[in-house]
Amino acid sequence: MSLDAEVLIIGAGPAGLTAALALARLSHTVKILDNNEYRNKMFPNMTMLVGHDGQSPANFRKECRDNLLSRHPNVSIEETTVIRVSQTEKGQFAAEDALGKKWVGKKLVLATGCEDIFPAIEGYESFWGKGIYHCYFYKGYTTEKAKSSGILAVDVMQDVPKSMHAARYATQISNQVTIYTNGDTELAKSFGSAFGTSDLFRTDDRKIARFVKVDADASSPHTDTTVGIEFEDGTTVAESFIGHYPLSKNKGPFAEQLGLPLLPSGDIATNQPWLQTDIRGVFCCGDNSQPRKIIPEAQNSGSLVGAAVSNQIIADNFEQQGLV
Ligand SMILES: Cc1cc2nc3c(=O)[nH]c(=O)nc-3n(C[C@H](O)[C@H](O)[C@H](O)COP(=O)(O)OP(=O)(O)OC[C@H]3O[C@@H](n4cnc5c(N)ncnc54)[C@H](O)[C@@H]3O)c2cc1C
């Protein structure tokens, strides 16, 4: 099989595009394969990226793509869904899409992002990113503090230190924080000592039936994000927003196909410092493998992987032992 590019990258989010940019800066050829299903695809604005705070993630991705492709003819992007990856007899890597089209590269970068796995509570998904937030650096802030907010202590957050971590952040943007344990009475009791002497925090251990839209104070900046929590006892409370970090898993069947180990978090395991997997020549960057799932981290790990892959290719070309 002839080589389509030195490096195949699956995923054109901030991780894959940054890896491609680093590789392009040292004249490597790169083929990016991507199907446009970015994790934050449906959200109108992003934060925490200096110089782009509050801007549209779609515009940001377009600017990154246009800039990369217009300056680096060695990089190209194919819009497609890859369904299979494998290592060839020569030790190269092949990627195949649903139509049977194949690409071969010397090295493979998985920049596929992750899928969020929501708790089985009715209505959760409809508030995801619009009232239920996984990160208060991303959303929740307005110029006026909210009257009260909630923390949903289920799944990853069914844990005192993790829920308290989020609850403490919440006190910067709301005057009262209630931790909802969804029927876990023992967990609710164990928050007592973590609260210390502060009266800003409290718990509610009632079982949640569903999240519902409620009428909120129209003059509040939190009207659109207010979440109604309807309990199995038939009562409902309203919170200006709720903090919850869902479970997640790396996207696509590639870790399984290549036999790559996963971490308990669902991320693909990589080795420090170069983020190479247990297979030489396969690297991961961004949300599929990094614990901090934010755009700056996707870019950071993408640039590291780009540099590592370049180093390995050059060392291979000279039949030398490189650092990677
Ligand atoms: C609600 C929400 C809001 C967020 N807001 C912010 C924010 O304001 N600021 C911030 O810093 N971070 C934010 N994030 C996190 C941010 O979206 C991610 O950290 C970032 O997108 C990760 O980049 P990535 O390149 O790893 O993955 P992604 O951006 O998800 O890109 C991965 C790409 O790979 C593609 N892909 C996967 N499998 C295949 C396949 N088989 N074939 C072809 N292509 C494939 C995907 O479809 C996708 O196009 C937010 C996340 C969520 C859920």
The ligand as an ORCA input file, in Angstrom:
! r2SCAN-3c Opt
* xyz 0 1
  C     -21.071     21.974     26.820
  C     -19.613     22.152     26.601
  C     -19.071     23.422     26.567
  C     -17.697     23.584     26.472
  N     -17.191     24.851     26.507
  C     -15.860     25.017     26.546
  C     -15.316     26.331     26.678
  O     -16.048     27.322     26.736
  N     -13.955     26.461     26.743
  C     -13.119     25.359     26.678
  O     -11.909     25.543     26.756
  N     -13.620     24.112     26.523
  C     -14.961     23.919     26.450
  N     -15.470     22.658     26.300
  C     -14.552     21.535     26.095
  C     -14.104     21.481     24.616
  O     -15.241     21.343     23.792
  C     -13.166     20.285     24.396
  O     -12.143     20.289     25.379
  C     -12.501     20.337     23.026
  O     -13.484     20.334     22.020
  C     -11.594     19.111     22.864
  O     -10.975     19.152     21.618
  P     -10.624     17.795     20.843
  O      -9.924     18.233     19.597
  O      -9.949     16.841     21.737
  O     -12.045     17.121     20.500
  P     -13.259     17.667     19.611
  O     -13.294     19.138     19.568
  O     -14.472     16.956     20.103
  O     -12.896     17.149     18.137
  C     -12.770     15.768     17.828
  C     -13.146     15.555     16.377
  O     -12.809     14.193     16.002
  C     -13.891     13.670     15.260
  N     -13.950     12.221     15.230
  C     -14.134     11.363     16.269
  N     -14.233     10.101     15.820
  C     -14.114     10.186     14.471
  C     -14.163      9.220     13.436
  N     -14.398      7.925     13.688
  N     -13.990      9.605     12.152
  C     -13.782     10.925     11.872
  N     -13.751     11.890     12.811
  C     -13.923     11.510     14.087
  C     -15.077     14.231     16.051
  O     -16.279     14.017     15.377
  C     -14.655     15.694     16.154
  O     -14.954     16.352     14.946
  C     -16.848     22.455     26.360
  C     -17.403     21.169     26.334
  C     -18.761     21.013     26.464
  C     -19.334     19.631     26.460
*
